[in-house]
């Protein structure tokens, strides 16, 4: 395999009254009540065809693979993300 990509997607649930307009800490600020769920490239996502080149077609294939991979992971975690708003998750 000649090339691969790595990616990460974070979903933040920020409760009312938290964030840049308040004095309370939000996501990424060492604490606070915000909850975060991160998704990373899986073993099946982010890999191009076996080729020693990196062409526009390879980029398109990589991004399509990334989209499918993240969509699969996020759909599997929907209940957990929805649970953030009720204190679950």
Secondary structure, 3 states (H helix, E strand, C coil): CCCECCCEEEEEECCCCCCCCCCCCCCCCCCCCCEEEEEECCCCCCECCCCCCCCHHHHHHHHHHHHHHHHHHHHHCHHHHHHHCCCCC
